[in-house]
Amino acid sequence: MQVSVECQTRPEGINPRALRRQGLIPAALYGHKKAESISLTIKEKDALNLLKKASVNNTLIDVNIPHLEWTGKALLREVQSHPWKRFVYHLSFFSIASQSSVQVSVPLKLMGESIGIKKGGIIEQVISSINVACPPGNIPEFIDIDLSSVDIGGSVHISQLVLPEGIICTDDKDVTILAIIAPKK
């Protein structure tokens, strides 16, 4: 999924709280010129719409900065928000235009009905996402796990995953993703 967002450069010396009162969210773009970063602002409404469509470290975003005449692809690296009020304080973008491979976290999606669950077993899921390295244009939305052959006492490890072409898992291959356990009596 690709999402577009338009940002403006942030004026020097303006307090971030003053920006938020004006309906703007502070943001930063890293990696477009190696170690140099750009301070940006994004309209609060645009930021909230972006967060509905994009997930951190997983969705490619087209970032447009008209003032600098810069447009490029970036990943949303960090979202700073209030713990329970859900106010967004800051967004961080990482430019991937010069990257041949990116490290991202991809969620796992369970598919099919397990033999063990049909017998009354319970899924005990240990992890819900894995870290992968892949080309920027091939970031998968999720990775499927077929449960149809897993019985009670069985488990699925990272080494058993079928990954799309060009995607390499960077996590330990022996890590257990899930297990089907017998119900306690």
Backbone as ProteinMPNN parsed JSONL, in Angstrom:
{"seq_chain_A": "MQVSVECQTRPEGINPRALRRQGLIPAALYGHKKAESISLTIKEKDALNLLKKASVNNTLIDVNIPHLEWTGKALLREVQSHPWKRFVYHLSFFSIASQSSVQVSVPLKLMGESIGIKKGGIIEQVISSINVACPPGNIPEFIDIDLSSVDIGGSVHISQLVLPEGIICTDDKDVTILAIIAPKK", "coords_chain_A": {"N_chain_A": [[0.849, -1.177, 0.0], [0.56, 2.214, -0.828], [0.99, 5.512, 0.346], [0.399, 9.018, 0.289], [1.768, 12.126, 1.393], [1.877, 15.569, 2.276], [4.267, 17.858, 3.34], [5.53, 20.713, 5.151], [8.364, 22.905, 5.532], [9.695, 23.446, 8.785], [9.546, 26.448, 10.576], [12.365, 28.18, 11.992], [13.037, 28.217, 15.49], [10.409, 28.111, 16.532], [8.198, 27.087, 19.008], [7.288, 23.712, 19.587], [4.82, 23.215, 20.868], [3.355, 25.508, 20.279], [3.065, 25.164, 17.551], [1.397, 22.902, 17.535], [-0.917, 23.995, 18.655], [-1.719, 25.505, 16.527], [-2.686, 23.623, 14.848], [-0.828, 22.032, 13.601], [1.55, 19.394, 13.247], [4.723, 18.633, 14.497], [7.424, 17.259, 12.6], [10.016, 15.11, 11.269], [12.468, 14.484, 8.763], [14.68, 12.03, 7.927], [17.782, 10.835, 6.523], [17.675, 11.62, 3.826], [19.753, 13.119, 2.872], [22.134, 11.703, 3.708], [23.509, 12.126, 6.798], [22.177, 14.436, 7.375], [19.23, 16.115, 8.503], [15.782, 17.161, 8.102], [13.64, 19.537, 9.506], [10.196, 19.437, 9.806], [6.684, 20.265, 9.268], [3.391, 18.974, 9.537], [-0.004, 18.985, 8.606], [-2.416, 18.499, 11.153], [-4.759, 17.033, 10.614], [-4.024, 15.726, 8.232], [-1.95, 14.176, 9.245], [-3.317, 12.456, 11.021], [-4.964, 11.088, 9.205], [-2.952, 9.847, 7.736], [-1.902, 8.103, 9.681], [-4.015, 6.355, 9.961], [-3.884, 4.873, 7.647], [-1.234, 4.044, 7.321], [1.421, 2.045, 8.715], [3.909, 1.831, 11.269], [7.233, 1.462, 10.221], [6.531, -0.162, 8.042], [4.945, 0.685, 5.898], [5.211, 2.198, 2.753], [5.677, 5.564, 2.054], [4.87, 8.362, 0.114], [6.522, 11.255, 0.314], [6.121, 14.693, 0.084], [7.676, 17.737, -0.236], [7.026, 20.776, -0.908], [8.238, 23.359, -0.627], [10.989, 22.888, -0.607], [11.201, 21.633, -2.964], [11.346, 18.838, -3.007], [10.685, 15.453, -3.391], [10.024, 12.215, -2.372], [10.367, 8.708, -1.465], [9.533, 7.325, 1.682], [9.781, 5.761, 4.915], [7.619, 5.522, 7.693], [9.05, 6.001, 10.648], [8.821, 6.53, 13.403], [6.306, 7.307, 15.801], [5.334, 9.666, 17.993], [3.247, 9.922, 20.705], [0.624, 10.909, 23.007], [0.176, 8.871, 25.894], [-2.478, 7.929, 26.617], [-4.402, 9.723, 25.715], [-4.173, 9.889, 23.023], [-3.143, 11.985, 21.468], [-1.164, 13.174, 18.847], [2.229, 13.848, 18.922], [4.668, 14.006, 17.496], [6.167, 13.083, 14.371], [8.357, 10.846, 12.684], [10.145, 10.433, 9.734], [11.884, 8.292, 7.444], [13.974, 8.497, 4.784], [14.121, 6.416, 1.957], [15.143, 6.422, -0.539], [17.796, 6.177, -1.427], [18.435, 3.672, -0.615], [19.195, 0.23, -1.031], [18.223, -1.907, 0.243], [15.938, -2.42, 2.91], [15.291, -2.592, 6.453], [12.565, -3.942, 7.983], [9.631, -4.415, 10.054], [7.332, -6.983, 9.83], [3.952, -7.891, 10.019], [2.447, -11.015, 11.068], [0.092, -13.243, 9.618], [-2.444, -15.404, 10.421], [-3.644, -18.258, 8.78], [-6.213, -20.485, 7.674], [-7.718, -23.401, 9.29], [-6.661, -25.084, 12.085], [-5.855, -28.554, 12.658], [-5.471, -29.3, 15.281], [-6.921, -27.323, 16.672], [-9.511, -27.93, 15.912], [-9.778, -30.246, 17.354], [-10.037, -29.262, 19.858], [-7.89, -27.877, 20.86], [-5.757, -25.086, 21.844], [-4.559, -22.014, 20.568], [-1.397, -20.751, 21.17], [0.158, -17.96, 20.752], [3.331, -16.719, 20.261], [4.922, -14.725, 19.024], [4.012, -11.906, 16.975], [4.927, -10.633, 14.763], [7.642, -10.404, 12.387], [11.09, -9.559, 11.723], [12.389, -8.364, 8.709], [14.568, -8.141, 5.824], [14.449, -6.369, 2.861], [13.97, -5.259, -0.585], [13.083, -1.788, -1.027], [10.706, -1.408, -2.567], [9.342, -3.801, -2.324], [8.054, -4.385, 0.103], [6.229, -6.452, 2.141], [2.738, -6.49, 3.112], [1.856, -8.268, 5.03], [2.745, -11.547, 6.321], [1.763, -14.746, 5.478], [0.724, -17.526, 7.489], [0.204, -20.866, 7.307], [-2.008, -22.807, 9.035], [-3.267, -25.233, 8.804], [-2.156, -27.844, 8.97], [-1.224, -28.17, 11.551], [-1.18, -29.846, 14.562], [-2.409, -30.722, 17.908], [0.057, -30.073, 20.283], [1.854, -29.469, 18.367], [3.983, -27.069, 16.661], [4.928, -23.906, 15.133], [7.741, -22.624, 13.591], [10.03, -19.907, 12.833], [11.741, -20.739, 10.812], [10.117, -22.343, 9.249], [8.513, -20.735, 7.74], [7.183, -19.569, 4.634], [8.593, -17.371, 2.68], [8.098, -14.496, 0.574], [9.703, -13.995, -2.656], [12.935, -12.533, -2.61], [12.846, -11.568, -0.056], [14.275, -11.583, 3.097], [14.491, -13.084, 6.209], [15.522, -11.626, 9.223], [15.516, -12.411, 11.805], [16.179, -14.875, 14.424], [16.142, -18.168, 13.28], [15.198, -20.313, 14.774], [13.217, -19.475, 16.485], [10.078, -19.812, 18.056], [6.934, -19.328, 16.653], [4.23, -19.894, 17.111], [2.221, -22.209, 19.019], [0.152, -25.12, 19.326], [-1.691, -25.945, 21.974], [-2.831, -28.4, 24.371], [-6.06, -28.242, 25.879], [-6.515, -27.281, 29.311], [-7.723, -29.374, 31.894]], "CA_chain_A": [[0.0, 0.0, 0.0], [1.31, 3.453, -0.842], [0.271, 6.656, 0.881], [1.089, 10.28, 0.01], [1.582, 13.165, 2.401], [2.588, 16.797, 1.956], [4.815, 18.51, 4.531], [6.163, 22.022, 4.985], [9.523, 23.057, 6.404], [9.34, 24.068, 10.062], [10.293, 27.682, 10.829], [13.336, 28.127, 13.093], [12.74, 28.844, 16.775], [9.011, 28.044, 16.96], [7.947, 26.051, 19.997], [6.385, 22.673, 19.063], [3.462, 23.356, 21.418], [2.69, 26.565, 19.514], [2.677, 24.552, 16.279], [0.24, 22.027, 17.768], [-2.09, 24.856, 18.856], [-2.104, 25.985, 15.194], [-3.172, 22.489, 14.071], [0.296, 21.431, 12.885], [2.311, 18.409, 14.008], [6.131, 18.622, 14.121], [7.906, 16.015, 11.993], [11.408, 15.171, 10.82], [12.838, 13.577, 7.679], [16.073, 11.617, 8.053], [18.328, 9.973, 5.49], [17.579, 12.096, 2.445], [21.116, 13.548, 2.554], [22.968, 10.973, 4.672], [23.285, 12.439, 8.213], [21.402, 15.674, 7.506], [17.785, 15.943, 8.67], [14.96, 18.349, 7.852], [12.513, 19.728, 10.421], [8.989, 19.651, 9.011], [5.37, 20.269, 9.91], [2.331, 18.344, 8.764], [-1.303, 19.338, 9.16], [-2.88, 17.468, 12.081], [-5.738, 16.198, 9.916], [-3.27, 14.868, 7.316], [-1.203, 13.215, 10.063], [-4.251, 11.453, 11.519], [-5.329, 10.256, 8.045], [-1.779, 9.031, 7.435], [-1.782, 7.046, 10.691], [-5.071, 5.365, 9.721], [-3.52, 4.062, 6.493], [0.153, 3.575, 7.37], [1.915, 1.493, 9.97], [5.313, 2.148, 11.516], [8.239, 0.569, 9.626], [5.961, -1.152, 7.144], [4.241, 1.269, 4.762], [5.953, 3.158, 1.953], [4.943, 6.83, 1.996], [5.414, 9.384, -0.778], [6.605, 12.521, 1.046], [6.294, 15.826, -0.812], [8.01, 18.989, 0.46], [7.029, 21.736, -2.02], [9.148, 24.475, -0.386], [12.338, 22.455, -0.978], [11.072, 20.916, -4.226], [11.826, 17.469, -2.774], [9.683, 14.402, -3.307], [10.69, 10.923, -2.3], [9.713, 7.654, -0.697], [10.033, 7.235, 3.05], [9.065, 4.918, 5.875], [7.277, 6.158, 8.957], [9.909, 5.29, 11.599], [8.41, 6.684, 14.802], [5.172, 8.164, 16.106], [5.285, 10.009, 19.409], [1.88, 10.336, 21.033], [0.255, 10.846, 24.421], [-0.113, 7.465, 26.184], [-3.886, 7.514, 26.619], [-5.266, 10.694, 25.045], [-3.977, 9.666, 21.594], [-2.668, 13.166, 20.748], [0.107, 12.939, 18.167], [3.193, 14.904, 19.23], [5.768, 14.109, 16.532], [6.344, 11.989, 13.415], [9.694, 10.746, 12.098], [10.202, 9.734, 8.463], [13.226, 7.908, 7.019], [14.025, 8.403, 3.332], [14.707, 5.161, 1.496], [15.448, 6.581, -1.96], [19.148, 5.723, -1.725], [18.624, 2.358, 0.003], [18.93, -0.933, -1.873], [17.495, -2.84, 1.103], [15.505, -1.812, 4.171], [14.908, -3.506, 7.526], [11.218, -3.606, 8.438], [8.902, -5.409, 10.83], [6.151, -7.369, 9.063], [3.027, -8.691, 10.835], [2.124, -12.377, 10.637], [-1.344, -13.453, 9.481], [-2.776, -16.817, 10.538], [-4.582, -18.681, 7.745], [-6.684, -21.864, 7.77], [-8.12, -23.902, 10.608], [-5.749, -26.13, 12.518], [-6.388, -29.845, 13.1], [-5.442, -29.249, 16.74], [-8.011, -26.47, 17.159], [-10.739, -28.714, 15.712], [-9.807, -31.236, 18.433], [-10.203, -28.565, 21.129], [-6.646, -27.227, 21.281], [-5.732, -23.628, 21.97], [-3.366, -21.388, 19.977], [-0.576, -19.905, 22.035], [1.012, -17.236, 19.817], [4.46, -16.128, 20.969], [5.258, -13.474, 18.34], [3.001, -11.532, 15.975], [5.597, -10.035, 13.608], [9.055, -10.757, 12.236], [11.92, -8.548, 11.077], [12.89, -8.821, 7.415], [15.298, -7.227, 4.955], [13.902, -6.501, 1.51], [14.03, -4.03, -1.38], [12.037, -0.847, -0.606], [9.455, -1.561, -3.313], [8.749, -5.129, -2.101], [7.7, -4.581, 1.508], [4.922, -7.115, 2.214], [1.825, -5.998, 4.15], [1.864, -9.308, 6.055], [3.228, -12.847, 5.883], [0.782, -15.781, 5.82], [1.128, -18.772, 8.135], [-0.835, -21.871, 7.114], [-2.165, -23.599, 10.259], [-4.104, -26.406, 8.552], [-1.524, -29.133, 9.304], [-0.674, -28.142, 12.912], [-2.001, -30.613, 15.498], [-2.133, -30.459, 19.321], [1.454, -30.365, 20.583], [2.672, -28.99, 17.258], [4.352, -25.657, 16.697], [5.433, -23.323, 13.898], [8.94, -21.831, 13.827], [10.354, -18.97, 11.754], [12.378, -21.484, 9.723], [9.078, -22.999, 8.45], [7.769, -19.745, 6.964], [7.427, -19.436, 3.2], [8.721, -15.938, 2.448], [8.099, -14.103, -0.842], [11.018, -13.885, -3.267], [13.672, -11.3, -2.335], [12.672, -11.161, 1.336], [15.123, -12.385, 3.975], [14.188, -12.896, 7.627], [16.726, -11.309, 9.995], [15.363, -12.972, 13.152], [16.685, -16.225, 14.637], [15.267, -19.142, 12.61], [14.676, -21.289, 15.729], [12.195, -18.867, 17.337], [8.723, -20.359, 17.901], [5.91, -18.316, 16.374], [3.039, -20.299, 17.833], [2.073, -23.628, 19.338], [-1.204, -25.538, 19.651], [-1.588, -26.68, 23.247], [-4.044, -29.098, 24.819], [-6.774, -27.482, 26.915], [-6.377, -27.793, 30.671], [-8.98, -29.918, 32.404]], "C_chain_A": [[0.893, 1.238, 0.0], [0.408, 4.599, -0.436], [1.079, 7.905, 0.546], [0.787, 11.281, 1.106], [2.409, 14.384, 1.982], [2.999, 17.48, 3.251], [5.375, 19.878, 4.154], [7.392, 22.069, 5.884], [9.101, 23.808, 7.656], [10.187, 25.317, 10.258], [11.21, 27.531, 12.051], [12.772, 28.8, 14.345], [11.291, 28.8, 17.232], [8.837, 26.845, 17.876], [6.984, 25.003, 19.415], [4.959, 22.767, 19.62], [2.679, 24.43, 20.668], [2.246, 26.021, 18.15], [1.425, 23.698, 16.455], [-1.032, 22.834, 17.998], [-2.606, 25.404, 17.525], [-2.615, 24.857, 14.306], [-2.1, 21.824, 13.23], [1.041, 20.47, 13.808], [3.775, 18.5, 13.558], [6.524, 17.253, 13.563], [9.363, 16.211, 11.59], [11.611, 14.146, 9.708], [14.325, 13.299, 7.807], [16.48, 10.825, 6.819], [18.234, 10.47, 4.065], [18.926, 12.618, 1.955], [22.062, 13.011, 3.622], [22.632, 11.391, 6.098], [22.429, 13.686, 8.423], [19.908, 15.363, 7.646], [17.077, 17.259, 8.375], [13.852, 18.379, 8.889], [11.303, 20.142, 9.599], [7.778, 19.879, 9.892], [4.394, 19.592, 8.952], [1.007, 18.725, 9.418], [-1.81, 18.173, 10.011], [-3.862, 16.506, 11.399], [-5.037, 15.227, 8.961], [-2.496, 13.797, 8.084], [-2.123, 12.109, 10.57], [-4.721, 10.526, 10.393], [-4.177, 9.328, 7.661], [-1.676, 7.853, 8.404], [-2.889, 5.998, 10.571], [-4.668, 4.395, 8.62], [-2.148, 3.401, 6.618], [0.486, 2.979, 8.731], [3.418, 1.752, 10.064], [6.192, 1.047, 10.933], [7.669, -0.443, 8.65], [5.354, -0.559, 5.877], [5.117, 2.311, 4.071], [5.096, 4.409, 1.77], [5.64, 7.762, 1.015], [5.359, 10.716, -0.035], [6.925, 13.622, 0.045], [6.557, 17.067, 0.025], [8.135, 20.064, -0.613], [8.042, 22.869, -1.849], [10.575, 24.129, -0.801], [12.365, 21.771, -2.335], [11.668, 19.517, -4.105], [10.632, 16.54, -2.661], [10.429, 13.082, -3.286], [9.894, 9.937, -1.469], [10.37, 7.562, 0.672], [9.204, 6.228, 3.832], [8.749, 5.76, 7.091], [8.038, 5.381, 10.033], [9.403, 5.382, 13.039], [7.217, 7.628, 14.892], [5.195, 8.408, 17.609], [3.887, 10.534, 19.705], [1.669, 10.236, 22.54], [-0.195, 9.419, 24.732], [-1.588, 7.075, 26.146], [-4.812, 8.496, 25.928], [-5.168, 10.619, 23.53], [-3.648, 10.93, 20.803], [-1.335, 12.825, 20.107], [1.012, 14.132, 18.445], [4.226, 15.107, 18.121], [5.789, 12.88, 15.626], [7.778, 12.014, 12.889], [9.619, 9.894, 10.838], [11.656, 9.408, 8.142], [13.203, 7.687, 5.514], [14.717, 7.113, 2.911], [15.12, 5.235, 0.035], [16.826, 6.023, -2.315], [19.428, 4.324, -1.179], [18.335, 1.241, -0.991], [18.136, -1.977, -1.099], [17.126, -2.12, 2.392], [15.14, -2.909, 5.165], [13.549, -3.052, 8.039], [10.645, -4.747, 9.273], [7.594, -5.692, 10.102], [5.242, -8.231, 9.936], [2.775, -10.068, 10.213], [0.612, -12.545, 10.62], [-1.616, -14.953, 9.485], [-3.867, -17.17, 9.532], [-4.987, -20.137, 7.992], [-7.072, -22.252, 9.192], [-7.277, -25.13, 10.94], [-6.491, -27.409, 12.924], [-6.495, -29.848, 14.621], [-6.557, -28.403, 17.331], [-9.343, -27.193, 17.005], [-10.904, -29.759, 16.809], [-9.944, -30.577, 19.814], [-8.947, -27.88, 21.647], [-6.752, -25.711, 21.266], [-4.437, -23.105, 21.34], [-2.679, -20.549, 21.042], [0.436, -19.221, 21.119], [2.073, -16.476, 20.593], [4.847, -14.785, 20.356], [4.209, -13.185, 17.267], [3.606, -10.837, 14.76], [7.041, -10.51, 13.567], [9.784, -9.61, 11.541], [12.498, -9.136, 9.796], [13.718, -7.726, 6.753], [14.781, -7.464, 3.544], [14.107, -5.205, 0.737], [12.872, -3.099, -0.995], [10.702, -1.015, -1.314], [8.742, -2.875, -3.058], [8.385, -5.391, -0.657], [6.319, -5.237, 1.573], [4.06, -6.51, 3.329], [1.794, -6.959, 5.322], [2.438, -10.58, 5.459], [2.245, -13.891, 6.396], [1.443, -16.967, 6.508], [-0.038, -19.737, 7.979], [-0.876, -22.789, 8.333], [-2.815, -24.954, 10.017], [-3.475, -27.736, 8.959], [-0.983, -29.189, 10.735], [-1.656, -28.809, 13.879], [-1.667, -30.195, 16.93], [-0.706, -30.925, 19.619], [2.394, -29.902, 19.487], [2.972, -27.509, 17.388], [4.846, -25.212, 15.323], [6.608, -22.424, 14.27], [9.195, -20.908, 12.634], [10.957, -19.702, 10.563], [11.357, -22.158, 8.805], [8.289, -22.027, 7.579], [8.168, -19.784, 5.497], [7.408, -17.939, 2.907], [8.678, -15.643, 0.951], [9.533, -13.926, -1.351], [11.65, -12.524, -2.96], [13.576, -10.834, -0.9], [13.441, -12.133, 2.223], [14.765, -12.065, 5.422], [15.494, -12.66, 8.372], [16.639, -11.818, 11.43], [15.963, -14.369, 13.207], [15.679, -17.228, 14.079], [14.63, -20.143, 13.57], [13.566, -20.742, 16.633], [10.828, -19.472, 17.008], [7.743, -19.214, 17.697], [4.656, -18.642, 17.177], [3.079, -21.79, 18.106], [0.589, -23.897, 19.597], [-1.073, -26.415, 20.9], [-2.921, -27.329, 23.597], [-4.728, -28.252, 25.886], [-6.572, -28.123, 28.284], [-7.722, -28.253, 31.178], [-9.232, -29.461, 33.815]], "O_chain_A": [[1.871, 1.301, 0.745], [-0.763, 4.662, -0.81], [2.309, 7.859, 0.52], [-0.304, 11.289, 1.677], [3.492, 14.251, 1.412], [2.181, 17.659, 4.153], [5.655, 20.153, 2.987], [7.458, 21.357, 6.885], [8.253, 24.699, 7.599], [11.409, 25.262, 10.124], [10.871, 26.844, 13.015], [12.11, 29.834, 14.257], [10.967, 29.411, 18.251], [9.27, 25.735, 17.565], [5.973, 25.366, 18.815], [3.999, 22.436, 18.924], [1.477, 24.283, 20.447], [1.176, 26.377, 17.656], [0.506, 23.755, 15.638], [-2.113, 22.413, 17.585], [-3.787, 25.731, 17.401], [-2.944, 25.087, 13.142], [-2.407, 21.131, 12.26], [1.146, 20.711, 15.011], [4.046, 18.449, 12.358], [6.017, 16.221, 14.004], [9.874, 17.331, 11.573], [11.001, 13.077, 9.715], [15.138, 14.224, 7.797], [15.641, 10.221, 6.151], [18.69, 9.775, 3.158], [19.212, 12.567, 0.759], [22.705, 13.774, 4.344], [21.556, 11.043, 6.583], [22.001, 13.957, 9.545], [19.39, 14.46, 6.989], [17.687, 18.328, 8.394], [13.196, 17.365, 9.129], [11.371, 21.074, 8.798], [7.838, 19.708, 11.109], [4.554, 19.636, 7.733], [0.91, 18.781, 10.644], [-1.656, 17.009, 9.641], [-3.785, 15.294, 11.6], [-5.402, 14.054, 8.883], [-2.394, 12.655, 7.637], [-1.743, 10.938, 10.549], [-4.859, 9.32, 10.598], [-4.394, 8.17, 7.304], [-1.393, 6.73, 7.987], [-2.719, 4.869, 11.032], [-5.059, 3.228, 8.647], [-1.93, 2.317, 6.077], [-0.085, 3.356, 9.755], [4.102, 1.875, 9.049], [5.934, -0.141, 11.125], [8.274, -1.495, 8.447], [5.262, -1.257, 4.868], [5.689, 3.19, 4.717], [3.932, 4.322, 1.38], [6.858, 7.935, 1.075], [4.276, 11.246, 0.216], [7.867, 13.512, -0.74], [5.758, 17.414, 0.894], [9.214, 20.256, -1.174], [8.646, 23.3, -2.831], [11.297, 24.994, -1.298], [13.428, 21.371, -2.809], [12.401, 19.065, -4.985], [9.684, 16.813, -1.924], [11.345, 12.856, -4.076], [8.885, 10.283, -0.854], [11.585, 7.699, 0.811], [8.081, 5.892, 3.458], [9.539, 6.624, 7.473], [7.711, 4.226, 10.305], [9.539, 4.431, 13.809], [7.128, 8.613, 14.16], [5.09, 7.471, 18.401], [3.402, 11.459, 19.053], [2.426, 9.574, 23.25], [-0.884, 8.808, 23.915], [-1.915, 5.983, 25.682], [-5.932, 8.121, 25.579], [-5.982, 11.214, 22.825], [-3.849, 10.958, 19.588], [-0.466, 12.245, 20.758], [0.623, 15.28, 18.234], [4.618, 16.238, 17.834], [5.468, 11.774, 16.06], [8.345, 13.085, 12.674], [9.099, 8.778, 10.861], [12.56, 10.154, 8.519], [12.503, 6.802, 5.02], [15.77, 6.761, 3.442], [15.419, 4.206, -0.571], [17.001, 5.456, -3.393], [20.557, 3.844, -1.276], [17.342, 1.296, -1.716], [17.462, -2.823, -1.688], [17.899, -1.312, 2.906], [14.735, -4.005, 4.78], [13.396, -1.913, 8.48], [11.11, -5.885, 9.207], [6.837, -4.773, 9.791], [5.706, -9.202, 10.533], [2.88, -10.251, 9.0], [-0.077, -12.046, 11.509], [-1.084, -15.687, 8.652], [-4.883, -16.482, 9.435], [-4.177, -20.931, 8.47], [-6.794, -21.536, 10.154], [-7.201, -26.082, 10.164], [-7.599, -27.358, 13.458], [-7.477, -30.333, 15.183], [-7.086, -28.738, 18.391], [-10.211, -27.085, 17.872], [-12.026, -30.123, 17.16], [-9.962, -31.274, 20.828], [-8.943, -27.357, 22.761], [-7.709, -25.139, 20.745], [-3.362, -23.669, 21.546], [-3.311, -19.741, 21.723], [1.447, -19.818, 20.749], [1.754, -15.682, 21.479], [5.075, -13.815, 21.079], [3.596, -14.102, 16.721], [2.885, -10.487, 13.826], [7.594, -10.958, 14.572], [9.168, -8.794, 10.857], [13.024, -10.249, 9.788], [13.588, -6.545, 7.076], [14.685, -8.602, 3.085], [14.388, -4.165, 1.333], [11.786, -3.579, -0.67], [9.657, -0.781, -0.706], [7.622, -3.055, -3.538], [8.409, -6.545, -0.23], [5.338, -4.651, 1.114], [4.578, -6.075, 4.357], [1.717, -6.535, 6.475], [2.602, -10.688, 4.244], [1.927, -13.929, 7.584], [2.558, -17.365, 6.169], [-1.14, -19.468, 8.457], [0.104, -23.471, 8.633], [-2.908, -25.755, 10.947], [-4.205, -28.678, 9.266], [-0.339, -30.173, 11.099], [-2.809, -28.393, 14.0], [-0.748, -29.404, 17.147], [-0.315, -32.034, 19.252], [3.611, -29.938, 19.663], [2.304, -26.787, 18.128], [5.143, -26.038, 14.46], [6.493, -21.57, 15.15], [8.638, -21.111, 11.555], [10.709, -19.324, 9.418], [11.701, -22.515, 7.678], [7.475, -22.457, 6.762], [9.331, -20.001, 5.159], [6.347, -17.315, 2.886], [9.161, -16.44, 0.147], [10.458, -13.731, -0.564], [10.985, -11.492, -3.04], [14.16, -9.81, -0.546], [13.28, -13.349, 2.118], [14.74, -10.898, 5.813], [16.462, -13.397, 8.185], [17.593, -11.669, 12.193], [16.226, -14.98, 12.171], [14.488, -17.142, 14.379], [13.625, -20.765, 13.227], [13.032, -21.478, 17.463], [10.467, -19.624, 15.841], [7.721, -18.254, 18.467], [4.09, -17.773, 17.84], [3.858, -22.533, 17.509], [-0.141, -23.008, 20.035], [-0.439, -27.47, 20.882], [-3.986, -26.874, 23.18], [-4.061, -27.617, 26.703], [-6.473, -29.344, 28.404], [-8.743, -27.612, 30.93], [-10.249, -29.822, 34.409]]}, "name": "protein", "num_of_chains": 1, "seq": "MQVSVECQTRPEGINPRALRRQGLIPAALYGHKKAESISLTIKEKDALNLLKKASVNNTLIDVNIPHLEWTGKALLREVQSHPWKRFVYHLSFFSIASQSSVQVSVPLKLMGESIGIKKGGIIEQVISSINVACPPGNIPEFIDIDLSSVDIGGSVHISQLVLPEGIICTDDKDVTILAIIAPKK"}
